[in-house]
Amino acid sequence: MSIKIKEKFMNIPIVQGGMGIGISMGELAGAVAAEGGMGTISFVNCGYRESDFLENSIDANKRSFINEVEKAKKISKGNGIIMVNIMHVVNNFENYLKFINDTDVDGVVVGAGLPLELPEYIDSKKIIAPIVSSARALNLICKKWLKKYDRRPDFIVFEGPEAGGHLGFKREELNIDIFEELKRIIDVKKQFEKIHIPVFIGGGFGTKNRILEALKKGADGVQIGTGFLFTKESSLEDIAKQTLLSTKERIVEVIQSPVGLPARALKTDFVDFTSKNRCPAKRCLNCISTCVPSTTPYCINEALIRAVKGDLKNGLFFCGTDVKNITEILSVKEYIKNILGGRDE
């Protein structure tokens, strides 16, 4: 099968979800695109390894992103699509979009909020897409984009409640029928499309059977994050991957994130501690617009950076319900082969 998005093509129905901080970088995104999928670099504080990150985080993020896009493009060799994921709730959102528009990345996908002004900052030659949790949200976005900018989403990601990381659902909405909502989303996008707008569904679709089910229900493909988290190309430290996979009981729970949204994460000592205690930020970078430093239970930036560096005790590990299905660390090529045509898990 082939999925056309603007002038780009996907040869497999797989979108690799953006995972920050620093998990889905150029190596992972490039490897997924090389297989004909959509690779996604996470922009959120991607410059955390830069020497001046604490003093100059905006420039550090921009500098790092350019390097990661170059790496991804080199690895993909012109195959697939290379996207960037940025959260709507980050501070300097418009500044970052203007910068991204001048880079070689193929397009921008935005979650954690309604990106109503996205087309204002991204050239029509680039791909733009929202991550939504409901048909209502999609309808608002499509109406605004069409009326004000004469633009439509080039594709849509519907992220269900079983996804890892930040969720666009209230806790009482976590048991929705996702395929019923998928149907409503498809109905909404059909009202706006001149050419086909692909819809990808995410949240618990990291196995062959679930992918087939999604396609049967009308999705063009699936978005997978957690499955790629444990690939060789993921930037999570290898010792952390091995240790997490060797843990017999991997409990995933929904927590309240400092961003102001529910989020799905691994149950760890850090998650247990911060559910009852406050850990003031050591140094606030003012990175999230919805975060209130004086009252936030902990600094999500610090917690996610500790995680990507492999600090199992003090890190925050976002992951979806699919984590229970992961049994080994594979290359991206091997993992994609398994979920598309090999064994089911």
Secondary structure as a PSIPRED ss2 file (coil, helix, strand):
# PSIPRED VFORMAT (PSIPRED V4.0)

   1 M C   1.000  0.000  0.000
   2 S C   1.000  0.000  0.000
   3 I E   0.000  0.000  1.000
   4 K E   0.000  0.000  1.000
   5 I E   0.000  0.000  1.000
   6 K C   1.000  0.000  0.000
   7 E C   1.000  0.000  0.000
   8 K E   0.000  0.000  1.000
   9 F E   0.000  0.000  1.000
  10 M E   0.000  0.000  1.000
  11 N C   1.000  0.000  0.000
  12 I C   1.000  0.000  0.000
  13 P C   1.000  0.000  0.000
  14 I E   0.000  0.000  1.000
  15 V E   0.000  0.000  1.000
  16 Q E   0.000  0.000  1.000
  17 G C   1.000  0.000  0.000
  18 G C   1.000  0.000  0.000
  19 M C   1.000  0.000  0.000
  20 G C   1.000  0.000  0.000
  21 I C   1.000  0.000  0.000
  22 G C   1.000  0.000  0.000
  23 I C   1.000  0.000  0.000
  24 S C   1.000  0.000  0.000
  25 M C   1.000  0.000  0.000
  26 G H   0.000  1.000  0.000
  27 E H   0.000  1.000  0.000
  28 L H   0.000  1.000  0.000
  29 A H   0.000  1.000  0.000
  30 G H   0.000  1.000  0.000
  31 A H   0.000  1.000  0.000
  32 V H   0.000  1.000  0.000
  33 A H   0.000  1.000  0.000
  34 A H   0.000  1.000  0.000
  35 E C   1.000  0.000  0.000
  36 G C   1.000  0.000  0.000
  37 G C   1.000  0.000  0.000
  38 M E   0.000  0.000  1.000
  39 G E   0.000  0.000  1.000
  40 T E   0.000  0.000  1.000
  41 I E   0.000  0.000  1.000
  42 S E   0.000  0.000  1.000
  43 F C   1.000  0.000  0.000
  44 V C   1.000  0.000  0.000
  45 N C   1.000  0.000  0.000
  46 C C   1.000  0.000  0.000
  47 G C   1.000  0.000  0.000
  48 Y C   1.000  0.000  0.000
  49 R C   1.000  0.000  0.000
  50 E C   1.000  0.000  0.000
  51 S C   1.000  0.000  0.000
  52 D C   1.000  0.000  0.000
  53 F C   1.000  0.000  0.000
  54 L C   1.000  0.000  0.000
  55 E C   1.000  0.000  0.000
  56 N C   1.000  0.000  0.000
  57 S H   0.000  1.000  0.000
  58 I H   0.000  1.000  0.000
  59 D H   0.000  1.000  0.000
  60 A H   0.000  1.000  0.000
  61 N H   0.000  1.000  0.000
  62 K H   0.000  1.000  0.000
  63 R H   0.000  1.000  0.000
  64 S H   0.000  1.000  0.000
  65 F H   0.000  1.000  0.000
  66 I H   0.000  1.000  0.000
  67 N H   0.000  1.000  0.000
  68 E H   0.000  1.000  0.000
  69 V H   0.000  1.000  0.000
  70 E H   0.000  1.000  0.000
  71 K H   0.000  1.000  0.000
  72 A H   0.000  1.000  0.000
  73 K H   0.000  1.000  0.000
  74 K H   0.000  1.000  0.000
  75 I H   0.000  1.000  0.000
  76 S H   0.000  1.000  0.000
  77 K C   1.000  0.000  0.000
  78 G C   1.000  0.000  0.000
  79 N C   1.000  0.000  0.000
  80 G C   1.000  0.000  0.000
  81 I E   0.000  0.000  1.000
  82 I E   0.000  0.000  1.000
  83 M E   0.000  0.000  1.000
  84 V E   0.000  0.000  1.000
  85 N E   0.000  0.000  1.000
  86 I E   0.000  0.000  1.000
  87 M E   0.000  0.000  1.000
  88 H C   1.000  0.000  0.000
  89 V C   1.000  0.000  0.000
  90 V E   0.000  0.000  1.000
  91 N C   1.000  0.000  0.000
  92 N C   1.000  0.000  0.000
  93 F H   0.000  1.000  0.000
  94 E H   0.000  1.000  0.000
  95 N H   0.000  1.000  0.000
  96 Y H   0.000  1.000  0.000
  97 L H   0.000  1.000  0.000
  98 K H   0.000  1.000  0.000
  99 F H   0.000  1.000  0.000
 100 I H   0.000  1.000  0.000
 101 N H   0.000  1.000  0.000
 102 D C   1.000  0.000  0.000
 103 T C   1.000  0.000  0.000
 104 D C   1.000  0.000  0.000
 105 V C   1.000  0.000  0.000
 106 D C   1.000  0.000  0.000
 107 G E   0.000  0.000  1.000
 108 V E   0.000  0.000  1.000
 109 V E   0.000  0.000  1.000
 110 V E   0.000  0.000  1.000
 111 G E   0.000  0.000  1.000
 112 A C   1.000  0.000  0.000
 113 G C   1.000  0.000  0.000
 114 L C   1.000  0.000  0.000
 115 P C   1.000  0.000  0.000
 116 L C   1.000  0.000  0.000
 117 E C   1.000  0.000  0.000
 118 L H   0.000  1.000  0.000
 119 P H   0.000  1.000  0.000
 120 E H   0.000  1.000  0.000
 121 Y H   0.000  1.000  0.000
 122 I C   1.000  0.000  0.000
 123 D C   1.000  0.000  0.000
 124 S C   1.000  0.000  0.000
 125 K C   1.000  0.000  0.000
 126 K C   1.000  0.000  0.000
 127 I E   0.000  0.000  1.000
 128 I E   0.000  0.000  1.000
 129 A E   0.000  0.000  1.000
 130 P E   0.000  0.000  1.000
 131 I E   0.000  0.000  1.000
 132 V E   0.000  0.000  1.000
 133 S C   1.000  0.000  0.000
 134 S C   1.000  0.000  0.000
 135 A H   0.000  1.000  0.000
 136 R H   0.000  1.000  0.000
 137 A H   0.000  1.000  0.000
 138 L H   0.000  1.000  0.000
 139 N H   0.000  1.000  0.000
 140 L H   0.000  1.000  0.000
 141 I H   0.000  1.000  0.000
 142 C H   0.000  1.000  0.000
 143 K H   0.000  1.000  0.000
 144 K H   0.000  1.000  0.000
 145 W H   0.000  1.000  0.000
 146 L H   0.000  1.000  0.000
 147 K H   0.000  1.000  0.000
 148 K H   0.000  1.000  0.000
 149 Y H   0.000  1.000  0.000
 150 D C   1.000  0.000  0.000
 151 R C   1.000  0.000  0.000
 152 R C   1.000  0.000  0.000
 153 P C   1.000  0.000  0.000
 154 D C   1.000  0.000  0.000
 155 F C   1.000  0.000  0.000
 156 I E   0.000  0.000  1.000
 157 V E   0.000  0.000  1.000
 158 F E   0.000  0.000  1.000
 159 E E   0.000  0.000  1.000
 160 G C   1.000  0.000  0.000
 161 P C   1.000  0.000  0.000
 162 E C   1.000  0.000  0.000
 163 A C   1.000  0.000  0.000
 164 G C   1.000  0.000  0.000
 165 G E   0.000  0.000  1.000
 166 H E   0.000  0.000  1.000
 167 L C   1.000  0.000  0.000
 168 G C   1.000  0.000  0.000
 169 F C   1.000  0.000  0.000
 170 K C   1.000  0.000  0.000
 171 R H   0.000  1.000  0.000
 172 E H   0.000  1.000  0.000
 173 E H   0.000  1.000  0.000
 174 L C   1.000  0.000  0.000
 175 N C   1.000  0.000  0.000
 176 I C   1.000  0.000  0.000
 177 D C   1.000  0.000  0.000
 178 I H   0.000  1.000  0.000
 179 F H   0.000  1.000  0.000
 180 E H   0.000  1.000  0.000
 181 E H   0.000  1.000  0.000
 182 L H   0.000  1.000  0.000
 183 K H   0.000  1.000  0.000
 184 R H   0.000  1.000  0.000
 185 I H   0.000  1.000  0.000
 186 I H   0.000  1.000  0.000
 187 D H   0.000  1.000  0.000
 188 V H   0.000  1.000  0.000
 189 K H   0.000  1.000  0.000
 190 K H   0.000  1.000  0.000
 191 Q H   0.000  1.000  0.000
 192 F H   0.000  1.000  0.000
 193 E C   1.000  0.000  0.000
 194 K C   1.000  0.000  0.000
 195 I C   1.000  0.000  0.000
 196 H C   1.000  0.000  0.000
 197 I C   1.000  0.000  0.000
 198 P C   1.000  0.000  0.000
 199 V E   0.000  0.000  1.000
 200 F E   0.000  0.000  1.000
 201 I E   0.000  0.000  1.000
 202 G E   0.000  0.000  1.000
 203 G C   1.000  0.000  0.000
 204 G C   1.000  0.000  0.000
 205 F C   1.000  0.000  0.000
 206 G C   1.000  0.000  0.000
 207 T C   1.000  0.000  0.000
 208 K H   0.000  1.000  0.000
 209 N H   0.000  1.000  0.000
 210 R H   0.000  1.000  0.000
 211 I H   0.000  1.000  0.000
 212 L H   0.000  1.000  0.000
 213 E H   0.000  1.000  0.000
 214 A H   0.000  1.000  0.000
 215 L H   0.000  1.000  0.000
 216 K H   0.000  1.000  0.000
 217 K C   1.000  0.000  0.000
 218 G C   1.000  0.000  0.000
 219 A C   1.000  0.000  0.000
 220 D C   1.000  0.000  0.000
 221 G E   0.000  0.000  1.000
 222 V E   0.000  0.000  1.000
 223 Q E   0.000  0.000  1.000
 224 I E   0.000  0.000  1.000
 225 G C   1.000  0.000  0.000
 226 T H   0.000  1.000  0.000
 227 G H   0.000  1.000  0.000
 228 F H   0.000  1.000  0.000
 229 L H   0.000  1.000  0.000
 230 F C   1.000  0.000  0.000
 231 T E   0.000  0.000  1.000
 232 K C   1.000  0.000  0.000
 233 E C   1.000  0.000  0.000
 234 S C   1.000  0.000  0.000
 235 S C   1.000  0.000  0.000
 236 L C   1.000  0.000  0.000
 237 E C   1.000  0.000  0.000
 238 D H   0.000  1.000  0.000
 239 I H   0.000  1.000  0.000
 240 A H   0.000  1.000  0.000
 241 K H   0.000  1.000  0.000
 242 Q H   0.000  1.000  0.000
 243 T H   0.000  1.000  0.000
 244 L H   0.000  1.000  0.000
 245 L H   0.000  1.000  0.000
 246 S H   0.000  1.000  0.000
 247 T C   1.000  0.000  0.000
 248 K C   1.000  0.000  0.000
 249 E C   1.000  0.000  0.000
 250 R C   1.000  0.000  0.000
 251 I C   1.000  0.000  0.000
 252 V E   0.000  0.000  1.000
 253 E E   0.000  0.000  1.000
 254 V E   0.000  0.000  1.000
 255 I E   0.000  0.000  1.000
 256 Q E   0.000  0.000  1.000
 257 S C   1.000  0.000  0.000
 258 P C   1.000  0.000  0.000
 259 V C   1.000  0.000  0.000
 260 G C   1.000  0.000  0.000
 261 L C   1.000  0.000  0.000
 262 P E   0.000  0.000  1.000
 263 A E   0.000  0.000  1.000
 264 R E   0.000  0.000  1.000
 265 A E   0.000  0.000  1.000
 266 L E   0.000  0.000  1.000
 267 K C   1.000  0.000  0.000
 268 T C   1.000  0.000  0.000
 269 D H   0.000  1.000  0.000
 270 F H   0.000  1.000  0.000
 271 V H   0.000  1.000  0.000
 272 D H   0.000  1.000  0.000
 273 F H   0.000  1.000  0.000
 274 T H   0.000  1.000  0.000
 275 S C   1.000  0.000  0.000
 276 K C   1.000  0.000  0.000
 277 N C   1.000  0.000  0.000
 278 R C   1.000  0.000  0.000
 279 C C   1.000  0.000  0.000
 280 P C   1.000  0.000  0.000
 281 A C   1.000  0.000  0.000
 282 K C   1.000  0.000  0.000
 283 R C   1.000  0.000  0.000
 284 C C   1.000  0.000  0.000
 285 L C   1.000  0.000  0.000
 286 N C   1.000  0.000  0.000
 287 C C   1.000  0.000  0.000
 288 I E   0.000  0.000  1.000
 289 S C   1.000  0.000  0.000
 290 T C   1.000  0.000  0.000
 291 C C   1.000  0.000  0.000
 292 V C   1.000  0.000  0.000
 293 P C   1.000  0.000  0.000
 294 S C   1.000  0.000  0.000
 295 T C   1.000  0.000  0.000
 296 T C   1.000  0.000  0.000
 297 P C   1.000  0.000  0.000
 298 Y C   1.000  0.000  0.000
 299 C C   1.000  0.000  0.000
 300 I H   0.000  1.000  0.000
 301 N H   0.000  1.000  0.000
 302 E H   0.000  1.000  0.000
 303 A H   0.000  1.000  0.000
 304 L H   0.000  1.000  0.000
 305 I H   0.000  1.000  0.000
 306 R H   0.000  1.000  0.000
 307 A H   0.000  1.000  0.000
 308 V H   0.000  1.000  0.000
 309 K C   1.000  0.000  0.000
 310 G C   1.000  0.000  0.000
 311 D C   1.000  0.000  0.000
 312 L C   1.000  0.000  0.000
 313 K C   1.000  0.000  0.000
 314 N C   1.000  0.000  0.000
 315 G C   1.000  0.000  0.000
 316 L C   1.000  0.000  0.000
 317 F C   1.000  0.000  0.000
 318 F E   0.000  0.000  1.000
 319 C C   1.000  0.000  0.000
 320 G C   1.000  0.000  0.000
 321 T H   0.000  1.000  0.000
 322 D H   0.000  1.000  0.000
 323 V H   0.000  1.000  0.000
 324 K H   0.000  1.000  0.000
 325 N H   0.000  1.000  0.000
 326 I C   1.000  0.000  0.000
 327 T C   1.000  0.000  0.000
 328 E C   1.000  0.000  0.000
 329 I C   1.000  0.000  0.000
 330 L E   0.000  0.000  1.000
 331 S C   1.000  0.000  0.000
 332 V H   0.000  1.000  0.000
 333 K H   0.000  1.000  0.000
 334 E H   0.000  1.000  0.000
 335 Y H   0.000  1.000  0.000
 336 I H   0.000  1.000  0.000
 337 K H   0.000  1.000  0.000
 338 N H   0.000  1.000  0.000
 339 I H   0.000  1.000  0.000
 340 L H   0.000  1.000  0.000
 341 G C   1.000  0.000  0.000
 342 G C   1.000  0.000  0.000
 343 R C   1.000  0.000  0.000
 344 D C   1.000  0.000  0.000
 345 E C   1.000  0.000  0.000
